Amino acid sequence: MTCTFDQRIDRRHSDSLKWQKYGGQDILPLWVADTDFRSPQCVIDALQQRVAHGIFGYGTTPDELIAVTTARMLARYQWKIDPEWLVLLPGVVSGLNLAVRAFTEPHQGTVAPTPIYPPFRSAAKLADRAQLNVPLKLHEGRWLADFDELSPAMTGNEKLLMLCNPQNPGGTVYRREELEAQLRFAQRHDLIVCSDEIHCDLLLEDGVQHIPFGSLNEDAQRRSVTLISPSKTFNIAGLGASLAIIPDKALRARFNKARLGIVPQPDILALVAATAAWRDGQPWLDEQLAYLKTSRDWLTERVNAIEGLSLARPEATYLAWIDASQLNVASPALFFERHGLGFSAGRDFGDDSFVRFNFGCPRDLIVEAVRRMEKAVRTLRR
């Protein structure tokens, strides 16, 4: 396969949310988590074949997608999934919001680490639910949370533990013992667990393995909702095809009841793309991972060489969580934006002293971004 990840594809005049945000400005868009890589040819071919059919009426769930999903979970994670456990969704974010509304009442609350992907925070807020947060702390270069620290603050009204593995924005891939500690916390407080595992295929650290929370044991399986999707991995987020794995029949019924009349099934083209990606996309993914590893290593070294910035090397994702607290600026995101860099603001994740850098793009753009970062920081030393 010929490497295409260095290719710059002009998205400035397309319908790209990422690039339109800074349309007409000299600001590099390095924020929202989609990549600037062309999706694998197998996905494009499958979509073109389906479009050529010319009729786009209501569709059914493709049997092949269910078969591909169950086979994938067994082969990669040794987790045997019953097809009945699968619930199709138009996105993981809708799954997070459904979980909050399905498994908590208005007087009840949720628990989540912080910082975390903003929809975890907004899902509780939109449903008018309280959320207890346990801070992630840096332990030997990895962002981890000690849930036992939260126990004194628990009221007994918390019903849902919301996890993100691999962690967004920190990039941590939780080890088995860490997941088992999270399970013990959930057992002690009788919590249902919603685990967003959308980045599970984007592992960058050699020897690290993704372990689905629900695969730990029968109890974890019984109390869990696992959210998965090929969207981040294969850059098909705009098509919106995701799945929830809900082994427990009663939880699945509550989840499905909450979606009635509100959350639709995925688009028929999204299902075609998802099936093709998981069925045929592994060679493309292998090449992307090699590319991202090199970018991750280079970016980590260069950011840590900039006075006032630090970056713990992410074990997964194409997202770098950069600590800018030593710059002593009111808002690092706004500071860098004034210097031509469109990062995600740490404020949205729960810590305004950070920015999130999306390095899922051609390397020359990363090099230019680091050059601008260095130049921006130098202005503070004058």
C-alpha positions in Angstrom: 0.0 0.0 0.0 1.3 3.4 -1.0 1.4 5.9 1.9 -1.1 8.6 1.5 -1.0 10.1 5.0 1.5 12.8 3.9 -1.0 14.1 1.3 -2.5 17.5 2.0 -6.2 17.4 0.9 -7.7 20.9 0.8 -10.7 20.9 3.1 -11.0 24.7 3.4 -13.8 25.0 0.9 -15.5 21.8 1.8 -18.3 21.2 4.4 -15.7 20.4 7.0 -16.7 21.7 10.5 -13.0 21.5 11.5 -11.8 23.8 8.7 -14.8 26.1 8.4 -14.4 27.2 12.0 -11.4 29.4 11.0 -12.4 30.0 7.4 -10.6 32.9 5.8 -8.1 33.2 8.8 -4.5 32.0 9.0 -5.3 29.6 11.9 -4.4 25.9 11.7 -7.5 23.9 12.7 -6.2 21.3 15.2 -9.2 20.9 17.4 -12.2 18.7 16.8 -11.4 14.9 16.6 -11.6 14.1 13.0 -8.4 13.5 10.9 -7.3 15.1 7.6 -6.6 11.6 6.2 -8.6 10.2 3.2 -10.7 7.3 4.4 -9.7 3.8 3.2 -10.4 2.9 -0.3 -12.5 -0.1 0.8 -15.0 2.4 2.4 -15.1 4.6 -0.6 -15.7 1.7 -2.9 -18.5 0.3 -0.8 -20.2 3.7 -0.6 -19.9 4.2 -4.4 -21.4 0.8 -5.0 -24.3 1.4 -2.7 -24.9 4.9 -4.2 -24.9 3.4 -7.7 -28.0 1.4 -6.7 -29.8 4.7 -6.8 -32.6 4.0 -4.2 -32.2 5.2 -0.6 -35.4 4.1 1.1 -35.7 3.0 4.7 -33.1 0.3 5.5 -32.7 -2.6 7.8 -29.8 -3.5 10.0 -27.3 -5.3 7.8 -26.6 -8.8 9.0 -23.0 -8.5 7.9 -22.3 -5.5 10.2 -23.6 -7.5 13.2 -21.5 -10.5 12.1 -18.4 -8.4 11.6 -18.8 -6.7 15.0 -19.2 -9.9 16.9 -16.3 -11.5 15.1 -14.1 -8.5 15.8 -14.9 -8.4 19.5 -14.1 -12.1 19.8 -10.9 -12.0 17.7 -9.4 -8.8 19.2 -10.7 -9.0 22.8 -11.8 -12.6 23.4 -15.2 -11.3 24.3 -18.1 -13.4 22.9 -20.9 -11.0 22.0 -24.5 -12.1 21.5 -25.9 -10.3 18.5 -29.0 -9.4 20.7 -26.7 -7.3 22.9 -26.0 -4.8 20.0 -28.0 -1.5 19.7 -27.2 0.6 16.6 -26.8 4.3 17.2 -26.1 7.4 15.0 -23.2 8.3 17.2 -21.4 7.7 20.5 -22.5 11.1 21.9 -26.2 10.1 21.6 -25.2 6.9 23.5 -23.7 8.9 26.4 -26.8 11.1 26.6 -29.2 8.1 26.4 -27.2 6.3 29.2 -27.7 9.3 31.5 -31.4 9.6 30.8 -32.0 5.8 30.9 -30.2 4.9 34.1 -30.7 8.0 36.3 -33.7 9.8 37.6 -33.8 13.6 38.0 -32.7 13.5 41.7 -29.9 11.1 40.9 -26.4 11.7 39.5 -23.4 10.5 37.6 -19.7 10.0 38.3 -16.9 10.7 35.8 -13.2 11.4 35.8 -12.0 15.0 34.8 -10.8 16.3 32.5 -12.8 14.3 30.0 -14.4 14.5 26.6 -17.0 17.4 26.8 -20.1 15.4 26.0 -19.6 13.4 29.2 -20.0 16.7 31.1 -22.8 18.1 28.9 -24.8 14.8 29.0 -25.3 15.2 32.7 -26.0 18.9 32.4 -28.5 18.6 29.6 -30.4 16.0 31.6 -30.3 18.2 34.7 -28.3 15.5 36.6 -25.6 16.2 39.1 -22.1 14.9 38.3 -19.3 14.1 40.7 -15.8 14.3 39.2 -12.6 12.6 40.3 -9.5 14.3 39.0 -7.0 12.6 36.7 -3.5 12.8 38.0 -0.2 12.2 36.2 1.4 8.9 37.4 4.6 7.9 35.7 3.6 9.7 32.5 0.0 8.3 32.5 -3.2 10.1 33.4 -5.1 8.1 36.1 -7.9 8.6 38.5 -8.1 7.2 42.0 -11.8 6.6 42.5 -11.4 5.7 46.1 -10.7 9.5 46.7 -14.3 10.1 45.6 -15.9 7.7 48.1 -16.4 10.3 50.9 -18.3 12.6 48.6 -20.7 9.9 47.4 -24.2 10.5 48.5 -25.8 7.2 47.5 -27.8 9.0 44.8 -25.2 8.3 42.1 -26.3 5.6 39.7 -24.0 5.8 36.6 -20.2 5.7 36.3 -19.1 7.2 33.0 -15.7 6.0 31.7 -13.6 6.8 28.6 -11.0 4.1 27.5 -8.7 5.0 25.8 -9.0 8.2 27.8 -9.9 11.4 25.9 -8.1 13.8 26.2 -5.2 12.2 28.1 -4.6 9.2 25.9 -4.3 6.6 28.7 -5.1 3.0 27.9 -6.3 1.4 31.1 -4.6 -1.8 32.2 -6.6 -4.8 33.6 -5.8 -4.0 37.2 -6.9 -0.4 36.7 -10.2 -1.5 35.1 -10.7 -4.0 37.9 -10.3 -1.1 40.4 -13.0 0.8 38.6 -15.2 -2.2 38.7 -14.7 -2.6 42.4 -15.8 1.0 42.8 -18.9 0.4 40.7 -19.7 -2.7 42.8 -19.2 -0.9 46.1 -21.6 1.9 45.1 -23.9 -0.3 42.9 -23.3 1.7 39.7 -24.1 1.0 36.1 -21.1 1.7 33.9 -21.1 3.4 30.6 -17.7 3.0 28.9 -16.9 5.0 25.7 -14.4 3.0 23.8 -14.5 4.8 20.5 -10.7 5.1 20.3 -10.0 1.4 21.1 -8.4 0.8 17.7 -6.0 3.7 17.9 -3.3 2.2 20.2 0.1 3.8 19.7 2.1 2.2 22.5 3.8 -1.1 21.8 2.7 -3.9 24.0 -0.4 -2.1 25.2 -3.7 -3.9 24.8 -7.3 -2.5 24.9 -9.6 -4.4 27.3 -13.3 -3.6 27.1 -14.7 -2.9 30.5 -17.6 -5.3 29.9 -15.3 -8.2 29.1 -13.7 -8.2 32.6 -16.1 -10.7 34.1 -19.8 -11.6 34.4 -20.5 -8.8 36.8 -18.8 -6.1 34.7 -20.8 -7.5 31.7 -24.1 -7.4 33.6 -23.7 -3.7 34.7 -22.1 -2.3 31.5 -23.0 -0.3 28.4 -20.0 -0.3 26.0 -20.0 2.3 23.2 -17.9 1.6 20.0 -17.6 2.9 16.5 -15.3 2.8 13.5 -15.8 6.6 13.1 -12.6 8.0 14.7 -10.4 5.1 13.4 -11.3 5.3 9.8 -12.3 9.1 9.6 -16.0 8.5 8.9 -17.4 10.4 11.8 -19.6 12.5 9.6 -21.5 9.4 8.5 -22.5 8.5 12.1 -22.5 4.8 12.7 -22.0 3.5 16.3 -23.1 0.6 18.5 -23.8 0.1 22.1 -23.1 -3.3 23.6 -25.6 -4.0 26.4 -25.5 -7.6 27.6 -28.2 -7.2 30.3 -31.7 -7.5 28.9 -33.2 -5.1 31.5 -30.6 -2.4 30.9 -31.0 -2.8 27.2 -34.8 -2.4 27.5 -34.3 0.8 29.5 -31.8 2.2 27.0 -34.1 1.4 24.0 -37.1 3.0 25.8 -35.2 6.2 26.3 -34.4 6.5 22.6 -38.0 6.0 21.3 -39.1 8.7 19.0 -35.9 10.8 19.7 -32.8 8.9 18.5 -33.0 7.4 15.1 -31.3 4.5 13.5 -28.0 5.2 11.6 -28.1 6.3 8.0 -28.0 3.5 5.5 -24.8 4.8 4.0 -23.2 5.0 7.4 -23.9 1.3 8.0 -22.3 0.5 4.6 -19.2 2.5 5.5 -19.0 0.9 9.0 -19.2 -2.6 7.6 -16.6 -2.0 5.0 -14.2 -0.4 7.5 -14.3 -3.1 10.1 -14.3 -5.9 7.4 -11.6 -4.7 5.0 -9.9 -1.7 6.6 -7.1 -3.3 8.7 -4.2 -2.8 6.2 -5.1 0.9 6.0 -5.4 1.1 9.8 -2.0 -0.6 10.3 -0.4 2.1 8.1 -2.2 4.9 9.8 -1.0 3.7 13.2 2.6 3.6 12.1 2.2 7.1 10.8 0.6 8.4 14.0 3.2 6.7 16.2 6.0 8.6 14.4 4.0 11.9 14.7 3.2 11.3 18.3 6.9 10.7 19.2 8.1 13.7 17.3 5.4 16.0 18.7 6.0 14.8 22.3 9.8 15.5 22.0 9.3 19.0 20.5 6.5 20.2 22.8 8.5 19.1 25.9 11.4 21.2 24.6 9.3 24.3 24.6 9.7 26.2 27.9 6.4 26.4 29.8 4.8 23.4 28.0 4.7 19.7 28.8 3.1 16.7 27.2 2.7 13.2 28.6 3.1 10.9 25.7 -0.4 9.6 24.8 -0.7 5.8 24.6 -3.6 6.0 22.2 -5.7 8.4 20.1 -4.3 11.1 17.8 -4.9 13.7 20.5 -2.2 15.4 22.6 -3.2 16.9 26.0 -0.7 19.7 26.5 -0.1 21.4 29.9 0.3 25.1 29.4 -0.2 26.1 33.0 3.4 27.4 33.3 2.8 30.0 30.5 0.8 32.1 33.0 -1.7 33.3 30.4 -5.4 33.7 31.2 -6.5 31.2 28.5 -3.9 29.1 26.6 -6.4 28.3 23.9 -7.1 32.0 23.1 -3.4 32.8 23.4 -2.4 30.2 20.8 -5.4 31.1 18.6 -3.9 34.7 18.4 -0.8 33.0 17.1 -2.5 31.0 14.4 -3.2 27.8 16.2 -6.8 26.4 16.6 -6.6 24.0 19.5 -9.4 22.6 21.6 -9.8 24.6 24.8 -9.0 22.7 28.0 -11.8 24.6 29.6 -14.3 22.4 27.7 -12.7 19.2 29.2 -12.6 20.6 32.7 -9.1 22.3 32.9 -8.5 25.6 31.3 -4.7 25.4 31.8 -4.5 22.8 29.0 -5.0 22.6 25.2 -5.8 19.6 23.1 -3.8 19.2 19.9 -5.2 17.0 17.2 -2.2 15.5 15.4 -4.3 13.4 13.0 -3.0 15.3 10.0 -0.1 15.4 7.5 3.2 15.8 9.2 4.1 19.1 7.5 1.1 20.6 9.2 2.3 19.4 12.6 5.8 20.8 11.9 4.2 24.2 11.0 2.0 24.1 14.1 5.0 23.4 16.4 6.9 26.3 14.7 4.0 28.6 15.5 3.9 27.3 19.1 7.6 28.0 19.6 7.2 31.5 18.1 4.1 32.2 20.3 5.9 31.2 23.5 8.9 33.3 22.6 6.7 36.4 22.7 6.1 35.8 26.4 9.9 35.9 27.1 10.6 39.3 25.7 
